[in-house]
């Protein structure tokens, strides 16, 4: 259950006219803005809320989970594939229960892919692949996500982009999951694809209008049965970002920090963690 302070923050944030965002300042007056992102969007989700461009215009530097303008797509794909390969000649049926493998095989068929093509990869890679295929089938694409929109603007205008973590770090988060957690991630992905369109529609609407109570409920429900997975994919990463965010506040430039909305709601979210560091945090109206 969320702490009373977090509930109060969520209630106050429902007055936002656009995506929920926060203004963060330290005692010296340095500032940054936090903005929650949706990684997959549809063509009809554009134009984005005006607040996105407004916050972009205020910032000298854009900060994302990854420094996207310095990533080589071919090299990153190679890194993902190398890290995701099962070792010792194992295949997917060797590491998944028969029930989960059958579920994955059936879902792969609906997505137009033969699961045998993925049998040399670890379950986390299969989950990511299935998610991307499933979202694409529904019209949601990563290249239409908020980060890609801001990347395009920043690249065109020569605005600097930084990352909170490296690609290697992000890969290690998934690759470091125990087999049971990877299987849980795959099960979560496969089962939620059935209701993904409705859930995504509700989530995007909640994101656009700053209704953090609804957004938190939607996002947190996804991890209710997977607390260890939530800790690895969200809590540990949130905690690791705090020192970097404090370092950014020590710099003369103003920064817009854009991370997945899940990192800004629920237990141990970035907003709460920054508040414990003596920083002043206020919702952007």
Beta strands, then each sheet from edge to edge (+ up, - down):
strand 1: 21-25
strand 2: 31-37
strand 3: 61-64
strand 4: 160-163
strand 5: 255-260
strand 6: 280-283
sheet 1: 4+ 3+ 5+ 2+ 1- 6+
end
